[in-house]
Amino acid sequence: MISTPDIIKQNMIHIMKQMSGSCPRMSFVKTPQVIRYESDLPHSLFNRIITYEGLKSDGALNDIATIIDHYRSSKGPFSWLIWSHDTDAAELASVLEEHGLKKSGQSPGMSLSLANWTYKAPSISNFEIKPILTTAEFSWFKEIALPAFGLQGETGEVFMQVNESLALREQAILRHYVGFLDGRPAGVVTAFQDGETIGIYNVATAGEYRRQGIGSALTAHAIREGQVAGGKIAVLQSSEMGVGVYRALGFSEEVRIDFYFG
């Protein structure tokens, strides 16, 4: 039976595989040792090693060096993720540091069992949540998400194109929601349902609307929609500041994800 940390990891792998498949500028690579993706865009979000296994196997150190050199040859930023539940996590961190990669952050991977889950979001006056169903409505998503995630120019355009293409196709893979406060877009969230797993992504609130419970309300809404569609577990990768918010929804921390940048 797959462990909860691996459910979190697999959901991330699957969404990035789908995003890579929908964008000709991204390539998804999977071998017995590594799962990674790359692009010609100068942002680590689009150039990442998600997981590496088999560090003690013959040739692993040379393989890691080759991967690092490959990304460095593009002269753009890239990130390498290390999952705390992996057997070789500490050793892999040392190898990456020896190659000059630096740890720049950590994200708690969290999960929520939906068996008997209920949550009553605090009432927010004049607040309404709507699904994004058309290209025109993606202007709401763009207005909130791009500034929140620091995505600009061509990188932001590709991010929008990928999210739109996976949501508006005949067999939609992503579901995007926008929250309106007093009629103005105030926050967004994305849900990626992979079988019985609901992955929560792109939770963002516009600066002037923060600390009003909008992120919690949007996350809870996306989870409820996924629960109706057969979801049994919700997973996400939180910022350190967001942990308390997600705990209040019922999430618990399952794994730590370290980000190493090169």
N, C-alpha and C positions, 0 to 999 in steps of 0.2 A: 504494500500500500504506500502511495506517495506521501511524503511528509508535507506538513503545511509550509515550511520554508521553500520546499521545492515547488509547491503549487504557486507560490508568489513568484518564484523565479521563472517557471514555465509560462505564466501569464505574460510576463514582460517579454520573454523570448517570442511568444506567439504574436503579440501585437507588433513587435518590431519586424517580424517576418512579413506580416501583412502590409505594414507601411512601406517596407523596402520593395515588396512586390508591386505596389501601386505607383512607385516613383522610379522612372528610368535613370535618375541620377543617384540612386542608392543601390548597393549590392549587399545581399545577405549571404554570409558564408558559414557553413556548418560542416565540421569534421568531427571525428571521434574525440578530439581533444578540445576544440574551441568552437564557440558560437559568437560571431561578431558581425558587424555591418560597417560599411564605409560609404562615403560620398565625396563629391568635389566641393561640398559646402564647408565654409570655414567656421564650423561650430562643433563642439564635442558631442552635442546631442545627436548629430548625424554621423558620428565616427566613434564607434564604441566596441569594446570587447566585453560582452555580457558575462561570459563564463569561460574558465579554462580548467580542464580536468586532466589528471594523469601527470602531475608535475614530476613524479618519481620515475616516469617511464624513460627509456633510452631516447636521447635526442630532445627531450622536453626543453632543456635550457637553450639549446640552439634554436628551437622552434619559437620560443618566446622572444628571443633576440631578433629573429627574422620578422616576426609580426610587428614588433616595436619599430624596427627600421623601415618596414613597409609604410606604416602610418606617418612616420617622421619624413619620409621622402615627399609626401604631399605638402609639407611645410604648414600644415594646419593643426589645430588642437584636436586631441582625441582623449578619450577616457577609458579606463580599465576598471571593471567592477570586481570586488572581492566579497564573497558571501561568507558570513561568519560561521555558518554551519558546515561549510566544505572542509574536508579533512586536512587539506594542505593550505588553508587560508593564511596562516601566519608565515609559512615558508614562501608562499607566492608573493606576499607583501614585501618580504625581504629581497626577493629577486627583482621585483619592479623598482624598488628603491635603488638597488645596485645599478640599474639601467637609467637612473635619473628621473624616474617618475615620482611625483610628490602627492601625498595624500592631501586632498583639499576639502573633504567633507565626508559626512556619514549620513545615511538615511535609514531609519527604522522601517523594516518591512512588516506590515501589520495585517491581521486577518480578523474576520467576523463571521462566526457561524450563524446562518440564517434560520436554523431550526428554532422555531418559536420566537424569533426575533421580532420585536415591535419597538417603535420609537416615536414618541410624540414630539415633534419639533416645536420649540418655543414660537409663539405667535409673533409674526413680524407685520406690522401694520402696512397695508398697501403693497404687499409683496406677492408676486405671482411667478410661477415657473412654467416655461413653455419649452417643448422640444424644438430643435432646429431642423426644419424639413425642406428648405429650399436654399438655393445659392444666395439669393438676396438676404436671407436671414443670417447667413454666415458673417455678415458685417457686424452683428452683435458679438459673435464669438471673437472676431478679429479685434474689436475695440477693447475687449477685456484681456484676452489671452496674450497677445503679442507684447504689450508693455509689462505684464506680470512676469513673463518668462524671459524678458530681455532679448526678444527676437526682432531683428531689424532687417530692412532691405530684402535681398534675395533669399536669405535664410528664412525670414518670416513668411515670404510669399510661398516658398515650397512647403513650409509647415502647414499653412492654410490649405494649399492644394491637396496635400495628402489627407488631412483630416476631412476635407470636404468629399473627396473621391470615395473614401471608405464609408461615409455616412449616407451618401445619396445614390449609391448604386442600387440595382434591383435587390440584391441580397446584402443589405446593409450590415457592416461589421461593427461600426461604431455608432453610438447614440450620444448626441450632444444636447445639453440642456442649458438654457439661459434663465437667470432669475432677474425679474424686473422689480425695482423699488420706485414707487411713485411714477411708474411708466417708463423709467429709464433702465437700460441694461446695467446690472450691478455685479453680476457674477456668472461664471460658467462652470460646467463640469462635463467630463466625457466618461462614458461607460463602454467597456469592451467585454462582451460576454463570450467566454470560451467554454462551451459545455455548461457545467454546473458552477463555473467560477465567474464571478463578476469582477473585473478589474476596474478600479476607479483611477482616472487620470485627469490631468489638466484642471484641477480644482483651483480657481482663481477668483478673487474679488477685487473690484476696482478700489483704488486707494481711499476714496472718500466714503466708501460704504463698509469698510472693514470694522470688525469687532461688533457686528450687529447680528451674528448668527447666520449670515447668508451662506457661507461655505458649508456649514453643518446641514442647513436645510436642503441645499442642492445635492450634497452627498447622500443624504437620507432618501431623497426623492429618486435618485438614480438607482440606489440599492433596491428600493421597493419595486420599481419598474422591472428590474432584473429578477427579483424574487418571484414576481408574477409570471415571468417567462421561464421559470424553472431553476433559477439560481439557488445554490445551496450554501455558497461561501462567497464573501466579498473580500478582496485583497487590495492593498495599495502600498505605495512607498511614500512615507511622510517626510516632511521637513521636521527638524527638531522642534520648531515652534508649533507645528501642527499636531504633535503627539497628543496633547491634552484634549484637543478638539475631537480627535478620532476616538480616544478612550471614552469620552462622554457618549459617543454613538454606540459603544460596545466593542470596539476593536481592541485587540491585544497585540503586543509586540512579539514577533516570532523570530526575527533574524535582523542582523545589522549588515548594511551594505556599505562598504567603504569605496569611495571614489578616488582613484588615482589618475592624475592628469599628466599628459605628456605634450 
